[in-house]
Amino acid sequence: MIELVILLLASYITGSFPTSIIVIRVTKNIDIREHGSGNAGATNVFRVLGWKYAVFVLTFDIFKGWLPTAVYATTIFQQLPVPDQGLVQILCGFAAVFGHTFPIFAGFRGGKGVSSLIGVLLALFPLAFPLCLLVGIAVITTTGYVSLGSIAAAIALPIIILILPRLGVISPNLSLVVFSLLVPWFIIYTHRSNISRIRNGTENRFEKAIIFKKKN
């Protein structure tokens, strides 16, 4: 199983590349973790420096999750003694997300894992992910809370995965179904501070994203 260990290590290292920290350090000579919410994710980059930097960081961080899941797990060490290829993809994807959240190259202080998880989900659930994205967008444009939209999209994933087979659209492996059930718990855990701030009314809101605003 040494091959599997190497595969997971490569996935973790890929996820550990601190995109926002390096980009903002090179271009603005600041540590993004010392500004805004203190998070190293694309949302905080948007909050501090605007959408151009955020789009670049988001795209690269998504790629960090997609690459190990879609490429490493399906092309490297193809003779791994694992009967379920989906399980190998899940392990590689999780290793990448773990690397993004606890990057070895940035003192284990990274993002919340959402952007890299998006890349994993794109590789594992290409049909279900767009539906989850719609749920997240609906929540964000209604409440203005990106964190709440991320949580809602994560919760929607296992529901959609269980519904689509009944419609004859997909037949996911058991490992993928189980993984979809674990995703919401991971997102809720990494957003526990956001949940606390939402409850006490101190969470940052993107007012411009709210389409349906209440009239005073």
DARAFEN-V953114 format. One record per pair of residues at least 12 apart in sequence whose ideal C-beta (glycine too) atoms are under 10 Angstrom apart, sorted by sequence separation. I is the first residue (numbers start at 1). J is the second residue. D is the distance in whole Angstrom. If there is no record, write none. Layout:
[[I | J | D] [I | J | D]]
This chain:
[[20 | 32 | 5] [21 | 33 | 7] [32 | 44 | 6] [35 | 47 | 8] [36 | 48 | 4] [42 | 54 | 5] [45 | 57 | 5] [46 | 58 | 8] [73 | 85 | 7] [76 | 88 | 10] [98 | 110 | 9] [100 | 112 | 9] [101 | 113 | 4] [121 | 133 | 9] [136 | 148 | 9] [137 | 149 | 7] [139 | 151 | 8] [140 | 152 | 9] [165 | 177 | 9] [19 | 32 | 10] [20 | 33 | 9] [32 | 45 | 6] [35 | 48 | 5] [36 | 49 | 9] [41 | 54 | 9] [42 | 55 | 8] [44 | 57 | 9] [45 | 58 | 8] [73 | 86 | 9] [97 | 110 | 10] [100 | 113 | 5] [101 | 114 | 10] [136 | 149 | 4] [139 | 152 | 4] [140 | 153 | 9] [18 | 32 | 9] [34 | 48 | 10] [35 | 49 | 9] [42 | 56 | 9] [43 | 57 | 9] [73 | 87 | 9] [74 | 88 | 8] [97 | 111 | 10] [99 | 113 | 9] [100 | 114 | 9] [118 | 132 | 9] [135 | 149 | 8] [136 | 150 | 6] [138 | 152 | 8] [139 | 153 | 8] [18 | 33 | 10] [32 | 47 | 10] [42 | 57 | 5] [43 | 58 | 9] [73 | 88 | 5] [74 | 89 | 7] [97 | 112 | 10] [98 | 113 | 8] [100 | 115 | 7] [101 | 116 | 8] [118 | 133 | 8] [136 | 151 | 9] [137 | 152 | 10] [138 | 153 | 9] [161 | 176 | 7] [162 | 177 | 7] [24 | 40 | 9] [32 | 48 | 6] [41 | 57 | 8] [42 | 58 | 4] [45 | 61 | 10] [72 | 88 | 9] [73 | 89 | 4] [76 | 92 | 9] [97 | 113 | 5] [100 | 116 | 4] [101 | 117 | 9] [133 | 149 | 9] [136 | 152 | 6] [137 | 153 | 8] [161 | 177 | 6] [32 | 49 | 8] [40 | 57 | 9] [41 | 58 | 8] [42 | 59 | 9] [72 | 89 | 9] [73 | 90 | 8] [96 | 113 | 9] [97 | 114 | 9] [99 | 116 | 8] [100 | 117 | 8] [135 | 152 | 5] [136 | 153 | 3] [139 | 156 | 10] [30 | 48 | 8] [42 | 60 | 9] [73 | 91 | 8] [74 | 92 | 9] [97 | 115 | 9] [98 | 116 | 9] [118 | 136 | 10] [132 | 150 | 10] [135 | 153 | 5] [136 | 154 | 8] [138 | 156 | 10] [161 | 179 | 9] [162 | 180 | 8] [20 | 39 | 9] [21 | 40 | 6] [30 | 49 | 9] [42 | 61 | 6] [69 | 88 | 9] [70 | 89 | 8] [73 | 92 | 4] [94 | 113 | 10] [97 | 116 | 5] [100 | 119 | 9] [134 | 153 | 9] [135 | 154 | 9] [136 | 155 | 10] [158 | 177 | 7] [161 | 180 | 4] [162 | 181 | 9] [20 | 40 | 5] [24 | 44 | 10] [28 | 48 | 9] [41 | 61 | 7] [42 | 62 | 9] [69 | 89 | 5] [72 | 92 | 5] [73 | 93 | 8] [96 | 116 | 6] [97 | 117 | 5] [132 | 152 | 9] [133 | 153 | 6] [135 | 155 | 8] [136 | 156 | 8] [158 | 178 | 9] [160 | 180 | 8] [161 | 181 | 8] [19 | 40 | 8] [20 | 41 | 7] [24 | 45 | 7] [28 | 49 | 7] [32 | 53 | 9] [40 | 61 | 10] [68 | 89 | 8] [69 | 90 | 8] [71 | 92 | 9] [72 | 93 | 9] [96 | 117 | 9] [97 | 118 | 10] [132 | 153 | 4] [135 | 156 | 4] [158 | 179 | 9] [159 | 180 | 9] [18 | 40 | 7] [19 | 41 | 9] [20 | 42 | 7] [23 | 45 | 8] [27 | 49 | 8] [69 | 91 | 9] [70 | 92 | 9] [73 | 95 | 10] [94 | 116 | 10] [97 | 119 | 9] [114 | 136 | 9] [131 | 153 | 9] [132 | 154 | 8] [134 | 156 | 9] [135 | 157 | 9] [157 | 179 | 9] [158 | 180 | 4] [159 | 181 | 10] [161 | 183 | 10] [19 | 42 | 8] [20 | 43 | 10] [68 | 91 | 9] [69 | 92 | 5] [70 | 93 | 9] [72 | 95 | 9] [93 | 116 | 8] [94 | 117 | 9] [96 | 119 | 8] [97 | 120 | 6] [132 | 155 | 9] [133 | 156 | 9] [157 | 180 | 5] [158 | 181 | 5] [20 | 44 | 8] [21 | 45 | 10] [24 | 48 | 8] [68 | 92 | 4] [69 | 93 | 4] [72 | 96 | 9] [93 | 117 | 8] [96 | 120 | 7] [129 | 153 | 9] [132 | 156 | 5] [135 | 159 | 9] [156 | 180 | 10] [157 | 181 | 9] [158 | 182 | 9] [20 | 45 | 5] [24 | 49 | 7] [28 | 53 | 9] [32 | 57 | 9] [67 | 92 | 9] [68 | 93 | 6] [69 | 94 | 9] [95 | 120 | 10] [131 | 156 | 7] [132 | 157 | 5] [135 | 160 | 8] [157 | 182 | 10] [158 | 183 | 7] [159 | 184 | 10] [19 | 45 | 9] [23 | 49 | 9] [27 | 53 | 7] [67 | 93 | 10] [68 | 94 | 9] [69 | 95 | 10] [93 | 119 | 8] [94 | 120 | 8] [131 | 157 | 9] [132 | 158 | 10] [154 | 180 | 9] [157 | 183 | 5] [158 | 184 | 7] [65 | 92 | 10] [66 | 93 | 9] [68 | 95 | 7] [69 | 96 | 7] [93 | 120 | 4] [132 | 159 | 9] [156 | 183 | 10] [157 | 184 | 7] [20 | 48 | 10] [65 | 93 | 6] [68 | 96 | 4] [69 | 97 | 9] [92 | 120 | 9] [93 | 121 | 8] [128 | 156 | 9] [129 | 157 | 8] [131 | 159 | 10] [132 | 160 | 6] [154 | 182 | 10] [155 | 183 | 9] [156 | 184 | 9] [20 | 49 | 10] [24 | 53 | 7] [27 | 56 | 10] [65 | 94 | 10] [67 | 96 | 8] [68 | 97 | 9] [128 | 157 | 6] [131 | 160 | 5] [132 | 161 | 9] [154 | 183 | 5] [155 | 184 | 5] [23 | 53 | 7] [65 | 95 | 10] [66 | 96 | 9] [90 | 120 | 8] [93 | 123 | 7] [128 | 158 | 9] [130 | 160 | 10] [131 | 161 | 10] [153 | 183 | 9] [154 | 184 | 4] [155 | 185 | 10] [157 | 187 | 9] [65 | 96 | 5] [68 | 99 | 9] [89 | 120 | 8] [92 | 123 | 9] [93 | 124 | 7] [128 | 159 | 10] [129 | 160 | 9] [153 | 184 | 9] [154 | 185 | 9] [64 | 96 | 6] [65 | 97 | 6] [114 | 146 | 9] [118 | 150 | 9] [121 | 153 | 9] [125 | 157 | 7] [128 | 160 | 5] [131 | 163 | 9] [152 | 184 | 9] [154 | 186 | 8] [155 | 187 | 8] [20 | 53 | 8] [23 | 56 | 7] [24 | 57 | 8] [63 | 96 | 10] [64 | 97 | 9] [90 | 123 | 10] [114 | 147 | 9] [117 | 150 | 9] [121 | 154 | 9] [124 | 157 | 10] [127 | 160 | 9] [128 | 161 | 6] [131 | 164 | 8] [151 | 184 | 7] [154 | 187 | 4] [155 | 188 | 8] [20 | 54 | 9] [23 | 57 | 6] [65 | 99 | 9] [89 | 123 | 7] [90 | 124 | 7] [127 | 161 | 10] [153 | 187 | 8] [154 | 188 | 7] [22 | 57 | 10] [61 | 96 | 10] [64 | 99 | 8] [65 | 100 | 7] [89 | 124 | 6] [112 | 147 | 8] [114 | 149 | 10] [115 | 150 | 10] [118 | 153 | 9] [125 | 160 | 8] [128 | 163 | 9] [152 | 187 | 10] [20 | 56 | 9] [21 | 57 | 10] [64 | 100 | 6] [114 | 150 | 5] [117 | 153 | 10] [121 | 157 | 7] [125 | 161 | 7] [128 | 164 | 6] [151 | 187 | 6] [154 | 190 | 10] [19 | 56 | 8] [20 | 57 | 5] [23 | 60 | 8] [113 | 150 | 10] [114 | 151 | 9] [117 | 154 | 8] [124 | 161 | 10] [127 | 164 | 7] [150 | 187 | 6] [151 | 188 | 6] [154 | 191 | 9] [19 | 57 | 5] [20 | 58 | 9] [22 | 60 | 10] [86 | 124 | 7] [112 | 150 | 8] [150 | 188 | 10] [19 | 58 | 9] [61 | 100 | 6] [114 | 153 | 9] [125 | 164 | 9] [151 | 190 | 10] [19 | 59 | 9] [20 | 60 | 9] [114 | 154 | 8] [117 | 157 | 10] [147 | 187 | 9] [150 | 190 | 9] [151 | 191 | 6] [19 | 60 | 5] [20 | 61 | 8] [128 | 169 | 9] [150 | 191 | 7] [19 | 61 | 5] [127 | 169 | 6] [128 | 170 | 7] [17 | 60 | 8] [18 | 61 | 10] [127 | 170 | 6] [147 | 190 | 10] [148 | 191 | 8] [151 | 194 | 8] [17 | 61 | 9] [19 | 63 | 9] [126 | 170 | 9] [128 | 172 | 9] [147 | 191 | 5] [150 | 194 | 9] [151 | 195 | 8] [19 | 64 | 7] [125 | 170 | 8] [127 | 172 | 10] [146 | 191 | 10] [15 | 61 | 9] [17 | 63 | 10] [147 | 193 | 9] [148 | 194 | 8] [17 | 64 | 6] [69 | 116 | 10] [125 | 172 | 8] [147 | 194 | 4] [148 | 195 | 8] [151 | 198 | 10] [16 | 64 | 9] [65 | 113 | 9] [68 | 116 | 9] [124 | 172 | 8] [128 | 176 | 10] [132 | 180 | 10] [146 | 194 | 9] [147 | 195 | 8] [14 | 63 | 9] [15 | 64 | 5] [61 | 110 | 10] [65 | 114 | 10] [67 | 116 | 10] [70 | 119 | 8] [74 | 123 | 9] [124 | 173 | 10] [145 | 194 | 8] [14 | 64 | 6] [15 | 65 | 7] [61 | 111 | 7] [65 | 115 | 7] [66 | 116 | 8] [69 | 119 | 7] [70 | 120 | 9] [73 | 123 | 8] [145 | 195 | 10] [147 | 197 | 8] [148 | 198 | 6] [14 | 65 | 9] [64 | 115 | 8] [65 | 116 | 4] [68 | 119 | 9] [69 | 120 | 5] [73 | 124 | 10] [124 | 175 | 10] [125 | 176 | 7] [132 | 183 | 9] [147 | 198 | 7] [15 | 67 | 9] [61 | 113 | 9] [62 | 114 | 10] [63 | 115 | 9] [64 | 116 | 5] [65 | 117 | 6] [66 | 118 | 8] [67 | 119 | 7] [68 | 120 | 8] [69 | 121 | 9] [70 | 122 | 8] [71 | 123 | 9] [124 | 176 | 6] [128 | 180 | 8] [145 | 197 | 9] [11 | 64 | 9] [14 | 67 | 6] [15 | 68 | 7] [61 | 114 | 9] [62 | 115 | 5] [63 | 116 | 9] [65 | 118 | 7] [66 | 119 | 3] [67 | 120 | 10] [69 | 122 | 8] [70 | 123 | 4] [145 | 198 | 6] [11 | 65 | 9] [14 | 68 | 5] [57 | 111 | 9] [61 | 115 | 4] [62 | 116 | 7] [65 | 119 | 3] [66 | 120 | 7] [69 | 123 | 4] [70 | 124 | 9] [125 | 179 | 9] [13 | 68 | 9] [60 | 115 | 9] [61 | 116 | 5] [62 | 117 | 9] [63 | 118 | 10] [64 | 119 | 6] [65 | 120 | 4] [66 | 121 | 9] [68 | 123 | 9] [69 | 124 | 6] [124 | 179 | 7] [125 | 180 | 7] [143 | 198 | 9] [148 | 203 | 8] [11 | 67 | 8] [12 | 68 | 8] [58 | 114 | 9] [59 | 115 | 9] [60 | 116 | 10] [61 | 117 | 10] [62 | 118 | 5] [63 | 119 | 6] [64 | 120 | 10] [65 | 121 | 8] [66 | 122 | 6] [67 | 123 | 9] [70 | 126 | 10] [124 | 180 | 8] [147 | 203 | 7] [10 | 67 | 10] [11 | 68 | 4] [14 | 71 | 10] [58 | 115 | 5] [61 | 118 | 8] [62 | 119 | 4] [65 | 122 | 8] [66 | 123 | 5] [146 | 203 | 9] [147 | 204 | 9] [148 | 205 | 10] [149 | 206 | 10] [10 | 68 | 7] [11 | 69 | 8] [14 | 72 | 8] [57 | 115 | 8] [61 | 119 | 7] [62 | 120 | 9] [65 | 123 | 8] [66 | 124 | 10] [121 | 179 | 10] [125 | 183 | 10] [145 | 203 | 6] [146 | 204 | 9] [147 | 205 | 10] [41 | 100 | 9] [60 | 119 | 10] [62 | 121 | 10] [63 | 122 | 10] [120 | 179 | 9] [121 | 180 | 9] [124 | 183 | 10] [144 | 203 | 9] [145 | 204 | 8] [146 | 205 | 9] [8 | 68 | 9] [40 | 100 | 9] [41 | 101 | 10] [58 | 118 | 8] [59 | 119 | 10] [62 | 122 | 7] [143 | 203 | 10] [144 | 204 | 9] [145 | 205 | 6] [146 | 206 | 6] [149 | 209 | 9] [7 | 68 | 8] [11 | 72 | 6] [40 | 101 | 9] [144 | 205 | 4] [145 | 206 | 8] [10 | 72 | 6] [11 | 73 | 8] [121 | 183 | 8] [143 | 205 | 7] [144 | 206 | 5] [40 | 103 | 8] [120 | 183 | 9] [143 | 206 | 9] [144 | 207 | 6] [146 | 209 | 8] [8 | 72 | 9] [144 | 208 | 8] [145 | 209 | 9] [7 | 72 | 6] [8 | 73 | 10] [11 | 76 | 10] [140 | 205 | 10] [141 | 206 | 9] [144 | 209 | 6] [145 | 210 | 10] [7 | 73 | 7] [10 | 76 | 7] [40 | 106 | 7] [45 | 111 | 10] [117 | 183 | 7] [140 | 206 | 7] [143 | 209 | 9] [144 | 210 | 5] [44 | 111 | 8] [142 | 209 | 9] [143 | 210 | 7] [144 | 211 | 10] [43 | 111 | 8] [44 | 112 | 10] [141 | 209 | 6] [142 | 210 | 7] [7 | 76 | 6] [40 | 109 | 7] [41 | 110 | 8] [42 | 111 | 8] [43 | 112 | 8] [117 | 186 | 8] [140 | 209 | 5] [141 | 210 | 6] [142 | 211 | 7] [143 | 212 | 10] [144 | 213 | 9] [6 | 76 | 8] [7 | 77 | 6] [39 | 109 | 9] [40 | 110 | 5] [41 | 111 | 3] [117 | 187 | 7] [140 | 210 | 8] [141 | 211 | 4] [142 | 212 | 6] [6 | 77 | 8] [38 | 109 | 9] [39 | 110 | 9] [40 | 111 | 5] [41 | 112 | 6] [43 | 114 | 8] [140 | 211 | 9] [141 | 212 | 7] [142 | 213 | 10] [39 | 111 | 6] [40 | 112 | 9] [41 | 113 | 8] [42 | 114 | 8] [43 | 115 | 9] [114 | 186 | 10] [137 | 209 | 9] [3 | 76 | 8] [4 | 77 | 7] [7 | 80 | 8] [33 | 106 | 8] [39 | 112 | 6] [41 | 114 | 7] [42 | 115 | 6] [113 | 186 | 7] [114 | 187 | 7] [117 | 190 | 9] [138 | 211 | 10] [3 | 77 | 4] [33 | 107 | 9] [41 | 115 | 6] [112 | 186 | 10] [113 | 187 | 8] [137 | 211 | 10] [2 | 77 | 10] [3 | 78 | 10] [31 | 106 | 9] [37 | 112 | 10] [41 | 116 | 9] [112 | 187 | 8] [3 | 79 | 8] [4 | 80 | 6] [33 | 109 | 6] [113 | 189 | 9] [114 | 190 | 8] [3 | 80 | 6] [4 | 81 | 9] [15 | 92 | 10] [33 | 110 | 9] [112 | 189 | 9] [113 | 190 | 5] [114 | 191 | 8] [3 | 81 | 9] [4 | 82 | 7] [14 | 92 | 9] [15 | 93 | 9] [31 | 109 | 10] [33 | 111 | 10] [112 | 190 | 4] [113 | 191 | 9] [1 | 80 | 8] [15 | 94 | 9] [16 | 95 | 10] [17 | 96 | 10] [32 | 111 | 10] [111 | 190 | 9] [112 | 191 | 6] [1 | 81 | 8] [8 | 88 | 9] [11 | 91 | 8] [12 | 92 | 9] [15 | 95 | 7] [16 | 96 | 9] [112 | 192 | 10] [1 | 82 | 9] [7 | 88 | 8] [11 | 92 | 4] [14 | 95 | 8] [15 | 96 | 3] [18 | 99 | 10] [19 | 100 | 9] [112 | 193 | 9] [10 | 92 | 8] [11 | 93 | 7] [12 | 94 | 9] [13 | 95 | 9] [14 | 96 | 6] [15 | 97 | 6] [16 | 98 | 9] [17 | 99 | 8] [18 | 100 | 9] [21 | 103 | 8] [112 | 194 | 8] [8 | 91 | 6] [11 | 94 | 8] [12 | 95 | 4] [13 | 96 | 9] [15 | 98 | 7] [16 | 99 | 4] [17 | 100 | 8] [22 | 105 | 9] [90 | 173 | 9] [4 | 88 | 8] [7 | 91 | 8] [8 | 92 | 7] [11 | 95 | 4] [12 | 96 | 7] [15 | 99 | 3] [16 | 100 | 7] [19 | 103 | 10] [21 | 105 | 8] [22 | 106 | 9] [89 | 173 | 10] [91 | 175 | 10] [7 | 92 | 6] [10 | 95 | 8] [11 | 96 | 5] [12 | 97 | 9] [14 | 99 | 7] [15 | 100 | 4] [16 | 101 | 9] [18 | 103 | 5] [21 | 106 | 5] [90 | 175 | 6] [94 | 179 | 8] [101 | 186 | 9] [8 | 94 | 9] [9 | 95 | 8] [10 | 96 | 9] [11 | 97 | 9] [12 | 98 | 6] [13 | 99 | 7] [14 | 100 | 9] [15 | 101 | 8] [16 | 102 | 8] [17 | 103 | 7] [18 | 104 | 9] [20 | 106 | 9] [21 | 107 | 10] [86 | 172 | 8] [87 | 173 | 8] [89 | 175 | 9] [90 | 176 | 7] [93 | 179 | 8] [97 | 183 | 10] [4 | 91 | 8] [8 | 95 | 5] [11 | 98 | 9] [12 | 99 | 4] [15 | 102 | 9] [16 | 103 | 4] [17 | 104 | 10] [18 | 105 | 6] [19 | 106 | 10] [86 | 173 | 4] [87 | 174 | 9] [88 | 175 | 9] [89 | 176 | 8] [4 | 92 | 9] [7 | 95 | 8] [8 | 96 | 9] [11 | 99 | 7] [12 | 100 | 9] [15 | 103 | 7] [16 | 104 | 5] [17 | 105 | 7] [18 | 106 | 4] [21 | 109 | 9] [85 | 173 | 8] [86 | 174 | 8] [87 | 175 | 4] [90 | 178 | 8] [91 | 179 | 10] [94 | 182 | 9] [98 | 186 | 10] [101 | 189 | 10] [15 | 104 | 10] [16 | 105 | 5] [17 | 106 | 9] [18 | 107 | 9] [21 | 110 | 8] [84 | 173 | 6] [86 | 175 | 4] [87 | 176 | 9] [90 | 179 | 5] [94 | 183 | 10] [97 | 186 | 8] [101 | 190 | 7] [8 | 98 | 9] [9 | 99 | 10] [12 | 102 | 9] [13 | 103 | 9] [16 | 106 | 8] [20 | 110 | 9] [21 | 111 | 10] [84 | 174 | 8] [85 | 175 | 9] [86 | 176 | 5] [89 | 179 | 9] [90 | 180 | 10] [8 | 99 | 10] [12 | 103 | 9] [13 | 104 | 7] [18 | 109 | 9] [19 | 110 | 9] [20 | 111 | 7] [84 | 175 | 5] [86 | 177 | 9] [87 | 178 | 9] [12 | 104 | 8] [13 | 105 | 8] [16 | 108 | 9] [18 | 110 | 6] [19 | 111 | 9] [83 | 175 | 10] [84 | 176 | 9] [86 | 178 | 10] [87 | 179 | 9] [90 | 182 | 9] [94 | 186 | 9] [17 | 110 | 10] [18 | 111 | 9] [82 | 175 | 10] [86 | 179 | 8] [97 | 190 | 9] [16 | 110 | 8] [15 | 110 | 9] [20 | 115 | 9] [19 | 115 | 9] [19 | 116 | 10] [15 | 113 | 9] [47 | 146 | 9] [46 | 146 | 9] [15 | 116 | 6] [14 | 116 | 9] [43 | 146 | 5] [15 | 119 | 9] [42 | 146 | 10] [43 | 147 | 8] [15 | 120 | 10] [41 | 146 | 10] [43 | 150 | 9] [39 | 147 | 10] [37 | 147 | 10] [41 | 190 | 10] [39 | 190 | 10] [43 | 194 | 10] [39 | 193 | 9] [38 | 193 | 10] [39 | 194 | 9] [37 | 193 | 9] [37 | 194 | 9] [47 | 204 | 7] [47 | 206 | 8] [37 | 197 | 9] [44 | 204 | 9] [46 | 206 | 8] [43 | 204 | 9] [43 | 206 | 9] [37 | 203 | 9] [37 | 204 | 7] [36 | 204 | 8]]
